[in-house]
Amino acid sequence: MVPLSVLDLAPIVEGGDVATALAASRALALDVERLGYRRFWIAEHHGMPGIASAATSLCIAHVASATKTIRVGAGGIMLPN
């Protein structure tokens, strides 16, 4: 089987907040871990009010504290301003 991964932006839905977005990311990680996914990547984005994943180290700790087997990491593409 091909190892599968998820890339999560931790989006903040309209009317939602950061806590709800982080809880949804954690729930997603648990779901995909149960399905046998290998890695859960958290995308690092700054200056975007609809994205809760600016501090990836905190997001990783939050997700990793709930999971057992899936590997959790940060991913980012740095673009010139």
C-alpha angles and dihedrals in degrees: 000000000000111000109246129208137189126221110205127192095188091230119204107224120220108283091014133108141220094267091055092047092051091047089052091051090051091049091049091052091051091049096050092043088056089051091054102256113161104213140024114202123195114207117225114224128165131198095020113120093201095056123076098190103086092114099050095175090062092044091050092051090049093051097038092052089063101040131070112190110015118096113236125203147148127256131188143163114212112217126188114255 
